[in-house]
Amino acid sequence: MNYPIFFDTKNSLKLYNLKENFRFISKLYSNKNLPKVLMFSGNKGSGKSTLINHFLYSIFDIENYDKETFSIIQKSSFLKQFQNNIFSNIIYINGADYKSVMIEDIRNLKKQILKSTISNKDRFIILDDIELFNLNSLNALLKIIEEPSQKNYFFLVNNKSKPLIETIKSRALEIKIILKEKQRLEIIDKLVNFYKLDLILDPKTSQLSPGNFVKFNFICKEYDISLSNDFIKNLSFLLALYKKKKDILIINLLFYLADQYFKYIKDKKLLKNDKIFEIKNYIMDNLNKFILYNINQNSFINAVNEKLNHD
């Protein structure tokens, strides 16, 4: 699936809101008080990665970053390197596909951070979706974090989709990203206008973070997916699409559609609450199994259909 440029936060050339967070981190860094490990916590799509990226822009591309408007004022050689993950002072590791981050990846990271940085400047290691790293990877990472280093900073991005082990949390200064409803809607409105998006989802009723809203809205428009569609139809189509594309964003959209569907069922009192809870848990559990163990798609859909239609 070819996503538009706004899907990658490295292409977000303007920072909406979170300006106080930006100033706070920048002040710590300029005063040489920035902790070696920071953890940015909040809902996925709330702007954590965009905040980190703009902080990095402001350090490594000072001439092209406008701290008054919080934006990149022109494209530069650094920006191209950064967007293509070839700037050696910044290392990205992402756990979003549930399987990619193995203990070997963390061992390779250790080798990388032993190398010298460009112009002897600081190095930043961004570990996104840290809560999805497996336990062995986290324990290996812990050993690296605990080793003294003057040049390496670790930024952990915690989307809070599952609990993170305390030994990691206790080593980091946590920066919580919480958007108020007014902020959430303002950012969505700015993103929709900036990228000239056609609205399929309702910003107010969706309760989605800005990042998730624009991404889910795009997929729904691209594939003619609607909340008014039959849930089994959406489930069947998106499972097949995930099997083809192997993109975790599709599963995240399915989680959202399931939430909205069961909210509708509850509001209309079409099923008893305990039955809703049972079926919803079954779907969520099997979506995870579908990702991890590649369970049979047709069997899964038939089982859900039977549960929904069982008296």
N, C-alpha and C positions, 0 to 999 in steps of 0.2 A: 504494500500500500504506500503510495507516494503522498506523504503528508505535506501540508504547507509549512513555510519556514517558521511560523510561530509555535509549532509543536516543540521545537528545540529551544530551551531557555537561553542558549548561547546567542540566539538571534534576537533576543529581547533587548533592543537598544535603548529602551526607556524603562525606568523603574517607577512603577505606580505605587504610591503609599510606601510603607516600610522605610520611610526616609529617616525617622528617628533611630531605627535599628542600624541603618547604614552609618549614621553619624557616630553612634555608640561604638561600633566595631572599628571604624576609622580612627576614632580618638584613642582607643586602646592600642591600636597598632602604631600610630604616630608617636605615642608616648612610651612605646616599647613595653607595654603591659598586656599585650594580647596573649591569652593563655595558649599553650601548645595544642590543646584539644578543645574545640567548640562543638556543641551539638545544637543544630537548628531543628526544633520540633514543631510540628503542626500538621494540619491536614494536607494531603497531597494536592498540589495545585494552588497553594496559598501564597506562593512567591518566595519560598526559601531558597531555591536554586538561583532564581533571578537575582535575589539580594546578594548571594555569594558571588555570582558572576560580575555584578556591577562593582562590588568591592575589589575584585581582582582586576577589572578594567582600570579602576582608579589608581591601582598600584603600578601595573605594568604598562599602562598606556596613558600616562598622566596628561600628555599634551592633547590627546583626543577625547578626554573625558571632562564633561561639564558638571561640576559638583553643584552648580546652582539649579540646573534643570534635571540633574540625575540622568544624563543621557550621553550616548556616544555621539560626538558631533561630526565625525567623519570616519570612514572605513580606513583601516591601517593594516600594515603587515602583521602586527600583533593580533588584530582581530581575526584575520584569516587563519593564522596559526592556532589560535585559541579555538575557533569554531571547528577546525579539522583535527583537534587533539594532538597537535604536534609541537606544542610549546612545552619544553622540558621542565619548566619550573612549576607546571600544573599537571597533576596526575588525577585522572578520574577512574573510579571503580564503581560500577553500578550493580546492585543486587536485584534489580527489578524483575528479572525473568525467573526468579526463584531457584535457578540451578547454576547460573554462570559463575558465581563466586565460590571457588574451591580453595582449599588450604594452599594449593600450589600458586594461586593468584596472589595470596598474601606473602608467600615466600618470594615470589618475583618482585613484589612491591619492596620488600626489604632490600633486595639487590639494587633496585632502582634508586632508592633514597640514599644509598651509600655513595652514589656517583655525585660529582660536583655539579652545581647548578650554573646556569648562564650568568656571567658577570658576578658570580658568587652571591647572587641575590637569594632571597628566601624562596622556599618551595612550599606549595600548598597541595595537600592530598585531599581530594574530595571523595568521600565515601557515601554515595547516594543509596537510599533505601536500606540503610544500615540494619534495620530490624529484620530484613529478609536474608541476611547472611547466615550461613549455618553455624552451629556452635563451635566446630573446630576452627573455622575461619575467624570467628570473633576472638577465640582464645589466642590464636596466632597473632591477630592484630593487637591484642592487649599487650603482648610482649614487646611489640615494636613501639607502641605508644609510650610504654614505660621506660624505654631507653632514652637517656638524655640526648638532646639534639638542639642546637641553636638555630638551625636553618629550616627545620621542618615543622609545618603547622598542619594539623589534622582537622578538617571540617566534616563532621558527621551530619548527614541529613536523615532525620527520623520522621517518617510519614505516619507513624503510630498505627500502622495497619495490624501490628501484633506487638506483644510486649518485648522489650529489649532487656537483655540481662543487666543486672545492677552493676556488675564489675566494669562494664563499659560506661554506663551512665554516670557512675561515681567519679570517673576520671575527667569528665568534661564540664565546662561551663555551659549551661543550657540557656539557649535563647529561644523563647517561646514565641511563635508567630500565630497570633489569634486575630482574625479579622472580624470586626463588628459588622452587623448586617448592612449598614450604610456604606461601609468601606467595600464590602464584597460586591454590592450592586454597582458602586461607582467604578470599580476596576473592570467589571464585566462590560459595563457600558462603554468605557474607554477602549477596551480591546475590540469590542464589536464594531465600533465606529472606525478605529484605526485600520482594522483588517477588512472592513466592509463585508461583514458576515451576514448571511441570511439567517434569521432566527427560526430554529425548529423547536428548541426547548424554551421554556419560560424561565427567565433569570430569577424571578421572585419565588416561584413555587418549587424550582429545582433544588434549592438549598445546596447547590454545588459550589465548590471553590472556583475562583476565576479560571485557573488553569484547566481544571477538569471540565468546566462548562464549555469553553471554546473547543476543546478536543472532542468531547462527546457530541456537541452540536454539529461539528464537522462530519463525524462518522455517520450520525443519523441522517444528515442531508445527503451525504455521498451514497448511502445504501438504502435510502427511503425507509428508514426505521422510525417508528412513531410509538409514543406511549399508548396510543389508542389501538395499536396492532394487537393481535392475539399474542399472549405471552409465550406460548409454546412455539409460535411462528418465529418470534424474535430469538428465542433460545436456540432453536434448531439452526437458524441462519447464522447466528453469531458464533456458535460452536464450530460450525463448518468453516467459517471465515478464520477463526483462530487456528484451526488445524492446518489451514493453508498458509497463513501469514506468521503464526507463532509470535503474535504481538500481545503482550500482557495488557495493553490498553483495552483491547476488545473484551477481555475477561472483566476488567474493572467496570466497563460499560454494562456488562451483564449483571454484575453485582448491583449497580445502580438501578437498572431496569427491574430487577427482582424486588428491591426495596420499594420502588414506586408502585409496582403491581400489588404487593401485599398490603401496602398502605391503602390502596384503593379497595381491596377486598375487605379490609378491616373497617374502613369508613362506611362501606355499603352493607356491612354485617352479612356478607355472603358466606362466611365460614366462622366457626367459633375460634376464639383467640388461641386456645391450646392447639387446635388443628393448624392454624396459620403458623404458629411457632414451630410446630413439628415439620411442616412442609418446607418452610423457609430455611430451617437449619439443614434439612436434607439437601436442598439445592446448593446452599453455600458450601457444605462439606464436600459434595460431589464435584462442584466446580474446581475446588482445590485438588481433588483426586484426578480430575480430568487433565489438569496442568501437569501434575507430578507423575502420575502413573499411566496416563493415556488410556483411561477407561473407555469402554465402548460407548460411542455417542448415541446410537439408536436406543440402546438399552437404558441409558440415562434419561433420554427424552421420554421414552415410553413409561418409565417408572414415575416420572414427574407428572405426566399426563394422567396416569392412573390414580395417583394420590389426589390430584386436583378434582377429579371427577368421581371419586369414591364417596358414597353417601356416608 
